[in-house]
Amino acid sequence: MGDPRPDLVANWSYPTAIRFGPGRIAELPAACAAAGITKPLLVTDAGLATLDITKKTLAILEDAGLSPGLYADVQPNPVEQNVIDGVAALRAGGYDGVVAFGGGSGLDTGKLIAFMAGQRRPIWDFEDIGDWWTRADPAGILPVVAVPTTAGTGSEVGRAGVTTDVATHTKKVIFHPGMMPKVVICDPELTIGMPPAITAGTGMDALAHCLEAYCSPGYHPMADGIAVEGMRLVFENLPKAYADGGDIEARAHMMSAAAMGAAAFQKGLGAIHSLSHPVGALYNTHHGMTNAVFMPYVLAFNRPAIEARIDRLAAYLGIAGGFDGFLTAIVELRTRIGVPATLAAFGIDGSQAATIAEMAIVDPTAGGNPVPLTREAAEHIFRTALEGKLGDSG
């Protein structure tokens, strides 16, 4: 037999053990035991640190005799210093693992703290470039139990963390297979308190993950299937969760969709993320909401390469009109849940358009875009999203 076709050769990897369902936060001590953690450091963001769900989670650990610590010096868009300070807190307290608790910022920073606890090189040496991850000492990576409190990033089932290099105002993806949490607890009751705006932004982040994974070139039919079903869950449940934060069924389906998006995007992401990352780093915008603004403009730009795929997706979702119908459905969904139509709504202007374009084309997610993302293309998409010129594909 001859060599297989190159386009049918791929490496696939799937997530970890997930304990899914309302009330399963009670199993956190058992999850820690399964991960080999006897003294956990709970890592979360400053906004969550004082909330009842965090206090109750710490109490569950304390009642089980696990003597948890709390580290919450984490910004909404985390920076390297948050990781450095977290590693210092972990070492000072003698903790042997991390409970990463919260949205993307808490989850990513918790994973990065556990990863960097045993490394001697600077964090940027492990950026998601080529085989840089092999520079790490895998024996030094501490175990993580991940507990999402939003339904968006899916970082609970990911092998990477995003943090900002303040020296260059660049969001960077740090990757290592050993960063994957050992156990995940997905308890939709923890998302009940999310305000509508956060529900919208995180939900659109999950949709962006599924959509870009599905559109990314390459052979990964398992990721494609997960992405398609994840999008169905978002379209059917995000408006419900936005309208009624106490709808536990909608919250549960959105939590599933978030994990599905992160499982799917091992296939790749694209221009939505590669443009959103520099905008977030320079303007400190909410990542999911920024993705939501860029989404239809990137879809329009990528149309020549993805129209047939989107036609199939629209048929599965029960959306009439193929590509045009799907694009209209995206715009209508954004409007229904309060997503701005343009970047200008964030107070952004065109003064840094060229810089954003340069940053976007070197972002690790750019390579997954179905149409090659040149500097000119990136700046064009940015300007269409800034000015609201939907349908202008350049």
TORPABA-5968 format. One line per field, with one value per residue (C-alpha): x, y, z; residue in one letter; residue number from 1. Coordinates in pm, whole numbers, plus 50000, padded with zeros to 5 digits. Example, Ala and Ser with C-alpha at 12.3 -4.5 7.8 and 13.67 -1.06 7.14 Angstrom:
BEGIN
xx <- 51230,51367
yy <- 49550,49894
zz <- 50780,50714
resn <- A,S
resi <- 1,2
end
This chain:
BEGIN
xx <- 50000,50119,50150,49818,49699,49855,49516,49393,49673,49608,49669,49360,49333,49025,48950,48970,48723,48421,48169,47868,47540,47366,47498,47818,48037,47982,48216,48510,48697,48665,48786,49090,49161,49137,49386,49623,49570,49573,49621,49468,49515,49188,49267,48999,48958,48913,48546,48456,48665,48399,48091,47887,47969,48339,48287,48072,48330,48607,48381,48330,48707,48757,48486,48669,48989,49180,49297,49256,49418,49278,49461,49246,49486,49374,49263,48977,49246,49526,49887,50214,50248,49923,50089,50417,50241,50024,50326,50478,50157,50143,50500,50466,50161,50301,50008,50032,49772,49531,49154,49108,48775,48585,48565,48848,49071,49057,49078,49369,49565,49508,49637,49937,50024,50018,50228,50488,50526,50790,50954,51281,51243,51029,50668,50717,50953,50646,50436,50229,50486,50616,50754,50834,50622,50895,51117,50910,50982,50665,50753,50716,50356,50113,49767,49462,49093,48895,48558,48403,48156,48077,47983,48218,48589,48590,48934,48841,48908,49205,49580,49669,49630,49618,49794,49912,50272,50241,50575,50436,50061,50023,49800,49999,49891,50102,50069,50161,49970,50030,49826,49504,49305,49289,48922,48656,48342,48076,47797,47550,47416,47742,47645,47303,47437,47595,47452,47298,47593,47841,47602,47594,47969,48071,47801,47917,48272,48153,47982,48299,48503,48261,48221,48590,48679,48416,48541,48911,49073,49212,49077,48907,48554,48517,48589,48353,48071,48121,48133,47810,47615,47772,47640,47291,47300,47408,47144,46870,46980,47179,46870,46693,46984,47013,46642,46614,46936,46765,46682,46897,46834,46953,47248,47344,47328,47543,47799,47811,47850,48144,48332,48243,48388,48719,48730,48660,48909,49207,49138,49205,49055,49086,49054,48779,49025,49342,49180,49004,49326,49511,49196,49154,49520,49522,49174,49098,48769,48576,48712,48385,48202,48485,48463,48089,48140,48398,48200,47979,48254,48497,48227,48168,48540,48582,48275,48460,48625,48341,48011,47943,48025,47799,47521,47540,47555,47250,47055,47144,47043,46713,46810,46673,46876,47215,47511,47305,47047,47315,47482,47147,47086,47421,47335,46988,47129,47376,47102,46873,47132,47266,47592,47708,47711,48052,48383,48314,48067,48368,48521,48765,48877,49100,49417,49577,49437,49778,49918,49622,49663,50032,49954,49669,49870,50128,49871,49882,49516,49566,49693,49357,49166,49021,49135,49503,49515,49747,49816,49594,49314,49336,49321,49030,48827,48909,48783,48463,48394,48476,48247,47974,48024,47883,47888,48204,48437,48717
yy <- 50000,50351,50644,50790,51116,51404,51568,51259,51255,51428,51411,51407,51453,51472,51609,51478,51337,51566,51549,51726,51822,52047,52014,51832,52097,51884,51630,51873,51698,51366,51530,51665,51318,51173,51433,51364,51702,51711,52087,52292,52656,52791,53041,53282,53642,53935,53979,53625,53610,53754,53595,53326,53056,53099,53103,52790,52614,52693,52568,52238,52193,52299,52064,51779,51867,51989,52326,52527,52859,53141,53342,53601,53864,53795,54066,54017,54010,53837,53950,53771,53926,53757,53422,53515,53626,53315,53086,53272,53226,52857,52795,53002,52804,52463,52379,52067,52147,52406,52437,52672,52842,53096,53218,53222,53448,53232,52906,53013,53172,52874,52638,52862,52882,52503,52478,52741,52614,52368,52558,52750,52928,53241,53186,53325,53036,52812,53012,52801,52812,52496,52256,52518,52320,52053,52301,52246,52004,51793,51657,52007,52059,52040,51883,52099,52051,52296,52441,52680,52939,53080,52909,53045,52984,52607,52650,52376,52120,52295,52243,52611,52940,53297,53581,53927,54037,54395,54490,54435,54463,54118,53832,53510,53148,52926,52557,52222,51892,51855,52169,51976,51958,51611,51644,51900,51979,52139,52244,52472,52598,52795,53002,53108,53439,53550,53886,53907,54091,53827,53551,53708,53762,53420,53248,53417,53310,52949,53006,53161,52858,52617,52825,52887,52524,52410,52652,52588,52383,52039,51692,51652,51517,51454,51818,51923,51712,51845,52202,52167,52031,52295,52565,52416,52430,52795,52908,52731,52814,53138,53359,53160,53192,53563,53624,53409,53357,53097,52864,52573,52368,52649,52711,52342,52329,52643,52488,52185,52408,52588,52265,52143,52458,52411,52042,52131,52415,52185,52174,52547,52892,53190,53562,53619,53529,53663,54007,53989,53913,54237,54446,54299,54353,54715,54825,54579,54474,54162,53877,53702,54024,54130,53794,53851,54186,54049,53732,53840,54051,53759,53528,53767,53787,53408,53337,53219,52937,52834,52890,52521,52432,52702,52589,52242,52395,52611,52306,52120,52416,52456,52799,52874,53055,52884,53116,53436,53292,53187,53528,53693,53454,53553,53922,53864,53660,53937,54197,53984,53954,54308,54265,54590,54600,54766,54805,55177,55093,54998,55342,55208,55419,55350,55499,55162,54973,54902,54785,54555,54407,54339,54174,53971,53803,53670,53556,53174,53151,53326,53014,52842,53098,52940,53240,53340,53633,53896,54229,54400,54149,54185,54564,54542,54320,54546,54852,54680,54584,54938,55102,54835,54758,54408,54240,54421,54126,54330
zz <- 50000,49923,50156,50275,50128,50321,50369,50553,50811,51144,51519,51740,52115,52335,52680,53027,53283,53318,53602,53455,53620,53873,54227,54134,54295,54607,54445,54440,54726,54544,54225,54409,54544,54193,54075,54366,54528,54910,54965,54680,54595,54455,54181,54063,53953,54187,54095,54201,54516,54747,54590,54763,54505,54582,54958,54939,54723,54970,55251,55068,55052,55414,55540,55365,55550,55245,55391,55069,54994,54782,54517,54340,54209,53853,53611,53360,53089,53285,53263,53331,53678,53784,53708,53876,54194,54189,54167,54462,54664,54574,54684,55001,55109,55021,54794,54578,54314,54181,54165,53869,53933,53727,53371,53122,53331,53644,53452,53232,53515,53743,53475,53406,53777,53804,53489,53582,53940,53824,53537,53538,53206,53153,53054,52702,52622,52615,52371,52132,51852,51688,51947,52211,52458,52465,52652,52966,53248,53259,53602,53747,53633,53924,53882,53814,53883,53672,53772,53518,53644,53300,52975,52715,52695,52748,52904,53148,52872,52712,52714,52696,52876,52747,52921,52816,52770,52893,52739,52390,52465,52313,52421,52403,52411,52637,52553,52703,52694,53067,53133,53070,53397,53548,53639,53540,53736,53516,53749,53569,53902,53935,53630,53762,53892,53564,53455,53106,52951,53068,52961,52615,52582,52709,52506,52187,52271,52274,51940,51795,51903,51740,51424,51364,51434,51186,50918,50974,50696,50772,50826,51162,51123,51497,51575,51298,51442,51792,51660,51465,51761,51986,51758,51770,52148,52142,51894,52090,52445,52457,52410,52683,52928,52847,52904,53217,53409,53627,53338,53455,53141,52915,53145,53131,52752,52728,52962,52732,52427,52588,52652,52303,52146,52322,52231,51868,51829,51857,51481,51458,51503,51271,51208,51464,51737,51575,51550,51884,52072,51979,52023,52372,52457,52339,52453,52737,52581,52684,52472,52399,52319,52087,51910,51872,51702,51458,51377,51084,50927,50928,50793,50502,50429,50439,50227,49912,50110,50343,50163,50095,50456,50593,50360,50521,50868,50804,50689,51010,51222,51039,50906,50559,50296,50317,50379,50361,50598,50845,50834,50899,51190,51345,51319,51464,51753,51836,51832,52047,52325,52319,52127,51962,51582,51555,51737,51765,52041,52257,52207,51951,51655,51356,51499,51569,51268,51118,51451,51510,51163,51221,51555,51408,51134,51380,51637,51675,51570,51235,51058,51097,50894,50578,50369,50418,50656,50513,50679,50422,50481,50859,50839,50595,50831,51125,50937,50824,51188,51299,51044,51021,50653,50654,50315,50206,50152,50006
resn <- M,G,D,P,R,P,D,L,V,A,N,W,S,Y,P,T,A,I,R,F,G,P,G,R,I,A,E,L,P,A,A,C,A,A,A,G,I,T,K,P,L,L,V,T,D,A,G,L,A,T,L,D,I,T,K,K,T,L,A,I,L,E,D,A,G,L,S,P,G,L,Y,A,D,V,Q,P,N,P,V,E,Q,N,V,I,D,G,V,A,A,L,R,A,G,G,Y,D,G,V,V,A,F,G,G,G,S,G,L,D,T,G,K,L,I,A,F,M,A,G,Q,R,R,P,I,W,D,F,E,D,I,G,D,W,W,T,R,A,D,P,A,G,I,L,P,V,V,A,V,P,T,T,A,G,T,G,S,E,V,G,R,A,G,V,T,T,D,V,A,T,H,T,K,K,V,I,F,H,P,G,M,M,P,K,V,V,I,C,D,P,E,L,T,I,G,M,P,P,A,I,T,A,G,T,G,M,D,A,L,A,H,C,L,E,A,Y,C,S,P,G,Y,H,P,M,A,D,G,I,A,V,E,G,M,R,L,V,F,E,N,L,P,K,A,Y,A,D,G,G,D,I,E,A,R,A,H,M,M,S,A,A,A,M,G,A,A,A,F,Q,K,G,L,G,A,I,H,S,L,S,H,P,V,G,A,L,Y,N,T,H,H,G,M,T,N,A,V,F,M,P,Y,V,L,A,F,N,R,P,A,I,E,A,R,I,D,R,L,A,A,Y,L,G,I,A,G,G,F,D,G,F,L,T,A,I,V,E,L,R,T,R,I,G,V,P,A,T,L,A,A,F,G,I,D,G,S,Q,A,A,T,I,A,E,M,A,I,V,D,P,T,A,G,G,N,P,V,P,L,T,R,E,A,A,E,H,I,F,R,T,A,L,E,G,K,L,G,D,S,G
resi <- 1,2,3,4,5,6,7,8,9,10,11,12,13,14,15,16,17,18,19,20,21,22,23,24,25,26,27,28,29,30,31,32,33,34,35,36,37,38,39,40,41,42,43,44,45,46,47,48,49,50,51,52,53,54,55,56,57,58,59,60,61,62,63,64,65,66,67,68,69,70,71,72,73,74,75,76,77,78,79,80,81,82,83,84,85,86,87,88,89,90,91,92,93,94,95,96,97,98,99,100,101,102,103,104,105,106,107,108,109,110,111,112,113,114,115,116,117,118,119,120,121,122,123,124,125,126,127,128,129,130,131,132,133,134,135,136,137,138,139,140,141,142,143,144,145,146,147,148,149,150,151,152,153,154,155,156,157,158,159,160,161,162,163,164,165,166,167,168,169,170,171,172,173,174,175,176,177,178,179,180,181,182,183,184,185,186,187,188,189,190,191,192,193,194,195,196,197,198,199,200,201,202,203,204,205,206,207,208,209,210,211,212,213,214,215,216,217,218,219,220,221,222,223,224,225,226,227,228,229,230,231,232,233,234,235,236,237,238,239,240,241,242,243,244,245,246,247,248,249,250,251,252,253,254,255,256,257,258,259,260,261,262,263,264,265,266,267,268,269,270,271,272,273,274,275,276,277,278,279,280,281,282,283,284,285,286,287,288,289,290,291,292,293,294,295,296,297,298,299,300,301,302,303,304,305,306,307,308,309,310,311,312,313,314,315,316,317,318,319,320,321,322,323,324,325,326,327,328,329,330,331,332,333,334,335,336,337,338,339,340,341,342,343,344,345,346,347,348,349,350,351,352,353,354,355,356,357,358,359,360,361,362,363,364,365,366,367,368,369,370,371,372,373,374,375,376,377,378,379,380,381,382,383,384,385,386,387,388,389,390,391,392,393,394
end
